[in-house]
Amino acid sequence: MITFFKILSVLPLSLLHGLGAVLGWLVFGVSGVYRRRFLANAHQAGMGWRQWRGAVAQSGKLVAELPRLWLGAAPRCEWDNEACVKQAYAARRGIVFLTPHLGCFEIAPQRVAERFGAQYGPLTILYRPARQAWLAKVMALARERPGIRMVPTNLSGVRQMIRALRAGQAVGLLPDQVPPEGMGQWAPFFGQPAYTMTLAARLVQQTGAAVILVWGERLSWGRGFRLHFREMTTVLSPELDAAVVQINQAMEQLIRECPQQYLWGYARYKQPRSEA
């Protein structure tokens, strides 16, 4: 499988995205469980057919582009509002980058680390190895790159994130990812209770770090990606429950801007897994 990934990594991004679009519709048509969850999540968010139909192909593109992003040459990437990132780094308060499962969420840490890592220190991200040995090896090769520090999804990893922020560095999180039991709380997400991580809010509350929302738009015809950055305009509440709701609302706002690239098939409303 690693050899297969390496072969795919040299293909043009346009070809990979074309294959991925076919894959996305194939899975949507064949898997009833996936299709029902996809449609239920989209409808819960108030999305009609015109808004969610593009996401079927985009979900396949997300999978197909991984060999290129992990092992291949860096694809073209545009930056939207890079100035806010520069200002946040220069302030030396630390940065918490937050992105939902929207567009390409692999490209942001790669490009941020590449551009700012040498000057401001590595970008710290949580990492849970894949169960399959071959996939775990590929992911390690992809993410253990200059400017990125991977830390485990446990208390040790959280402490390393706090130290990084206090040193003026940055961390990255997907706050719409369902955390393990005991590491989150139930909060509304598009009007339905969803088990939501508290880590993002806790990191900001404990360190005073800046919050920057980011997502990687997948450009048409394999032209690359566009990173969108913006400061979170709402000041997070000192109350944890309220802060978690605010972060969910910020993620909803990003998703509404480009629902055709959100991963609607993700099991956002599932019960949290036990770490025991």
N, C-alpha and C positions, 0 to 999 in steps of 0.2 A: 504493500500500500504506500509506503514512503516513496518508492521509485515511481509509482503512478502519480503521486502528488507532485514530484519533481518534474515529471513530463508535462503535467497540466500547468505548472507554474511558468512555463516559457510561452504558453499560448497567448495571443492577443486578448486583452481584456474584453474587447467587443465580442469575440468568439465565446469566451467563457460566460459572458452575460447572456448571449443568445441561447447557449445550452442551458443555462440556469433558468431562463424564462420558461423553456419547455419543461424542465424538471418541476418548477413551481406549479404549473397547471396540471402536470401528471399526478403529483402527490395530492393536489386539491381534488382531482377527480376520483382518484382511487381510494383514498383514506377517508372514510366517513367520519371517524372520530376527529381527525384533524380539521376537516371541512366544517363540521358542526361547531367546534370550538372557535375557529376562525370567524365564522359568521356571527356566533353569539357575542364574541368580544366586540366585533365591529358594530353590531346593532346596539349593544349596551352603550357604546360611545356616541350613538346617534348618527352613524355613518351609513349613507345610502350606497347603492350599487356603483354610482359614478365615483364615489370617494374611495371605496375599498378594492375595486376590481384590479387596479394596478398593483396592489400589494401581493396578489397571488404570484405574479411573475417575479416581483422584487424579492420575495422570500427565497425563491430558487436561485436568483442571482447572488444573494448573500452567501449561499453555500458554495456556489460555483467559483466565486472570486477568491475564496480562502487560499487555495494553493498559490495564486499570484501574490497575495498580500503577505503570506507567511514565508514563501521561499523564493519568489521571483523578483524581478526588477521593480523598483518603486513606480507606481502609476502616477500620472499627472494629478496634481492636487491644487485647487485654488483655495484662497483664504478669504473669508468674509469677516470683517471687523477684527483683524489681528491686533489692532491698537489696544483693545480692552485687555487682551492677554499680556501684552508688553507692559501696560500700566500696572496690572495686578502683580506681575513678577517683580517689577521695579519697587513696589511698595514693601516687599519682603514680609508680607503678612502670612504667606502661604496661600495656596489655591486648592479648592476642592472643585474639580471638573465633574459635572454631572451630565450624563447622556442617557436617554431612554433607548429601548430596542428599536431605534429609528434609523433608517438608512444603513450605512456601513459604520458600525461602532468599533471596528478594528483599526480603521485608518486614523482616528483622532489621536490615540496614544502614540502611535508610531511617528506621526508628523510633529506633534508637540515635543516629544522627546528629542527628535532629530534637530529641531530648530532651537530649543531652549535648554536642553539637557547639559550641554557643555558649560554654559554660563551660570545656570541657576541650580544645577543638581538634577538628579534623576526624577522621573515621574514614577510614583509608587502605585502599583495596582495589586489588588487581591488576586490570588491564583489558586484554583482547585484543579489538580491534575485530572485528566480524563481517565475513565475506567479502562479503556482499551490501551494497551501498552504502546502500540504503534502511533496512535493519535496523541498520547501524552508526550511521546518523543518529538513528534512534529511540532506540537504546540510549544514545547520547551525551546526548540530551535528558533521558532518564530518570535517568541516573546522575550527571550533572554538576549537582548540586543542593547547596544550602547544607549544610555539615556533612560532605560526602563529598569525599574527594580520590582521584582515580583515577590510578594510576601504571602504567607499562608493565611487561609480564612479561619483564623483562630485569634485568641487574645494576643499572642505574640505579634501577629500581623497588624492588629489594630494599634498596638503600642508603637510599632515601627512607623505607621502612618502618622500618628500624633507627633512623633519626634521629627518626621520629615516636614510637617506643617510648621512646627515651631522653629525649624531651621530655615523657613522661607521657601521651601520646596513645594511641589504639587503632588496631589493624589487624584486618582480617577476612579469613579464608581458608576455602576448602572443602578440607579435607585428604584427602578421598576422591576428589578429582579427579586424573586421571592426568596427571602433568607431562611436559614434553618430555624426551627422552632426555638423560641426563647431569645432570638436576635431581632425581633421585629414587633410590630403591633398592627392591629386591624385599623385601616383608615380608608376612607372613600377614594376610589379611583374610577372616574367616569360614573359616579353615582352608586357604585357597588363596593361593599367592603372587600378589601384586598389586603393580604398580609404584607406589610411594607417594612423595609429595613429602617432601623433608627440610626444606623451608623453614620450616614451622611449628616444628619442634623447634630448628632453628638460631636462629631469632629469639628464642625463649625462652632458650636457652642463652647467647646473646651479650648479652642485655639484662636478664635477670632479670625479665621481664614476667610478670604474672599470666595464667593461662589460664582463660578462661570458655567453657564449652560452651553453645551456643544453638541452638534450632531453632524454626521458626514453624509451629505446629499450624494446620491449615486447619479451621475450625469448620464444622459441618454447616449446610445450608440457607443458605449465603452469609452467615452471621452475622459473618464477619470472621476474625480470626486471634488466636491466643494465643502469645505469645513465652515460651518456657521457658528460663530461665537457671540455670546451676549452676557452681560452681567445680570445676575438675578436682582431685579429692581426692588423686590419686597424684602425688607429686613426680617430675618428669621426670628420668630418668637423665642423668648427664653424658656417657654414651656415646651417640653419635648413633644407632647401630643399635637399641639398646634403647629409646631415646626414641621413635623412629618406630613401633616395635611398640606402645608404650604408647598413643600417639595413635590408632592403628588400633583398639585394644581399647576406647578411650573412645568412638569412633564406633560400634562394634558395639553397645555398651551402649545408646546412644541409639536406634539403629535397632530393637533388640529391644523397646523400650518402645512403639513405634508402627510396626510393619512395614507396616501398611496405607497409610502415607503415604511410604514410601521409593521412590525412583526405581529400581526393580529392572531396568528396561530399559536403564540406563546401562552402557556397556561398561567396567566396572570392571577387568576382567582383560586388557584389550587390551595389545598391545605399544606402548611409547611412541613418539611421532612424533619424527622428527629435525628439529632446528631449522635444519639446513644448507639 
